[in-house]
Each structure stands twice: as structure tokens, then as C-alpha cells.
Amino acid sequence: MDHIKREKREEQVREVAARFIERESIRPQGSGALITVTRVQLDEKCRTGTIFFSVLPESEESSALHFLKRQRPALREVMKKELSFFPIPFLDITIDEGEKSRQTIDALLKE
């Protein structure tokens, strides 16, 4: 699969995941944190991938990660309905450490 097609699929997954997380995280059983999908990375054949996210406040990262991992089956069902390509990739979810580093650098530069 060419690079541009994979990028388009990553963006589709990112948008669906962001809407899903926004909707699910505001419910009473949600994490109570502000969760932002920062990027999605799919493998070469778009069969597996990773959703990267950031959390505010940072102290809620662990609970947000556990919450999102529990929600993966529901997210997959939503993706089956909303994505325009097949097969639907199997996705892992992880904290975007690169985004955390970027925010730290930005904060240091502002001082």
C-alpha cells in the first residue's frame, strides 16, 4: 500500500477514535480527564496499528489508559460502521510519549 493511502487511513482512524473517546469519556464511568488523540500509526498493510493519545491532567494518564484499553472492543464496533475501508485494523492504545516531550520542551522555552 502506498504511503499516501496509509496516511489517509490513519487520519480516518484518528477521527473516528477521537469522536468515540470524546463521547465515551464524558459519561459517568469515563475517566474524567481530557483525552486527546494525537496520532495513529498503522503498519504497512493497515492490518494493525496504534492510537497515541495525551491526557490532561497528566496525573490521570494511568486511569485513562486503562479506560481506553477496556473500550477497545466498543471502539472496534464503531470503526466497523464508520470506516470506509477493510479490513478494520486491530488497534492498540498507548500514551504519546513524543507529545509529552514536545510539551515539556515548549514549556521550558517559554521560561
Contacts in CASP RR format, 6 or more apart in sequence:
PFRMAT RR
TARGET T0000
AUTHOR 0000-0000-0000
METHOD contacts of the structure
MODEL  1
MDHIKREKREEQVREVAARFIERESIRPQGSGALITVTRVQLDEKCRTGT
IFFSVLPESEESSALHFLKRQRPALREVMKKELSFFPIPFLDITIDEGEK
SRQTIDALLKE
1 44 0 8 1.000
1 45 0 8 1.000
1 46 0 8 1.000
6 42 0 8 1.000
6 44 0 8 1.000
6 46 0 8 1.000
9 42 0 8 1.000
9 46 0 8 1.000
9 85 0 8 1.000
9 89 0 8 1.000
10 39 0 8 1.000
10 40 0 8 1.000
10 41 0 8 1.000
10 42 0 8 1.000
11 40 0 8 1.000
12 83 0 8 1.000
12 84 0 8 1.000
12 85 0 8 1.000
13 40 0 8 1.000
13 42 0 8 1.000
13 51 0 8 1.000
13 79 0 8 1.000
13 83 0 8 1.000
13 89 0 8 1.000
13 91 0 8 1.000
14 37 0 8 1.000
14 39 0 8 1.000
14 40 0 8 1.000
14 51 0 8 1.000
16 78 0 8 1.000
16 79 0 8 1.000
16 82 0 8 1.000
16 83 0 8 1.000
17 37 0 8 1.000
17 40 0 8 1.000
17 51 0 8 1.000
17 75 0 8 1.000
17 79 0 8 1.000
17 91 0 8 1.000
18 36 0 8 1.000
18 37 0 8 1.000
20 71 0 8 1.000
20 74 0 8 1.000
20 75 0 8 1.000
20 78 0 8 1.000
21 35 0 8 1.000
21 37 0 8 1.000
21 53 0 8 1.000
21 68 0 8 1.000
21 71 0 8 1.000
22 35 0 8 1.000
24 30 0 8 1.000
24 71 0 8 1.000
24 74 0 8 1.000
25 31 0 8 1.000
25 32 0 8 1.000
25 33 0 8 1.000
25 35 0 8 1.000
25 64 0 8 1.000
25 67 0 8 1.000
26 32 0 8 1.000
30 67 0 8 1.000
31 55 0 8 1.000
31 60 0 8 1.000
31 63 0 8 1.000
31 64 0 8 1.000
31 67 0 8 1.000
31 68 0 8 1.000
32 60 0 8 1.000
33 55 0 8 1.000
33 56 0 8 1.000
33 57 0 8 1.000
33 60 0 8 1.000
33 61 0 8 1.000
33 63 0 8 1.000
33 64 0 8 1.000
34 55 0 8 1.000
34 56 0 8 1.000
35 53 0 8 1.000
35 54 0 8 1.000
35 55 0 8 1.000
35 64 0 8 1.000
35 68 0 8 1.000
36 53 0 8 1.000
36 54 0 8 1.000
36 55 0 8 1.000
36 56 0 8 1.000
37 51 0 8 1.000
37 52 0 8 1.000
37 53 0 8 1.000
38 52 0 8 1.000
38 53 0 8 1.000
38 54 0 8 1.000
38 96 0 8 1.000
38 99 0 8 1.000
39 52 0 8 1.000
39 96 0 8 1.000
40 49 0 8 1.000
40 50 0 8 1.000
40 51 0 8 1.000
40 52 0 8 1.000
40 91 0 8 1.000
41 49 0 8 1.000
41 50 0 8 1.000
41 52 0 8 1.000
42 48 0 8 1.000
42 49 0 8 1.000
42 89 0 8 1.000
43 49 0 8 1.000
43 89 0 8 1.000
46 85 0 8 1.000
46 87 0 8 1.000
46 89 0 8 1.000
47 87 0 8 1.000
47 89 0 8 1.000
47 90 0 8 1.000
48 89 0 8 1.000
48 90 0 8 1.000
48 91 0 8 1.000
48 92 0 8 1.000
49 89 0 8 1.000
49 90 0 8 1.000
49 91 0 8 1.000
49 92 0 8 1.000
50 91 0 8 1.000
50 92 0 8 1.000
50 93 0 8 1.000
50 94 0 8 1.000
51 68 0 8 1.000
51 91 0 8 1.000
51 92 0 8 1.000
51 93 0 8 1.000
51 94 0 8 1.000
52 94 0 8 1.000
52 95 0 8 1.000
52 96 0 8 1.000
52 99 0 8 1.000
53 64 0 8 1.000
53 68 0 8 1.000
53 93 0 8 1.000
53 94 0 8 1.000
53 95 0 8 1.000
53 96 0 8 1.000
54 95 0 8 1.000
54 96 0 8 1.000
54 99 0 8 1.000
54 100 0 8 1.000
54 103 0 8 1.000
55 61 0 8 1.000
55 64 0 8 1.000
55 95 0 8 1.000
58 100 0 8 1.000
61 95 0 8 1.000
65 93 0 8 1.000
65 94 0 8 1.000
65 95 0 8 1.000
68 93 0 8 1.000
69 93 0 8 1.000
72 91 0 8 1.000
72 93 0 8 1.000
75 91 0 8 1.000
76 88 0 8 1.000
76 90 0 8 1.000
76 91 0 8 1.000
79 88 0 8 1.000
80 88 0 8 1.000
END
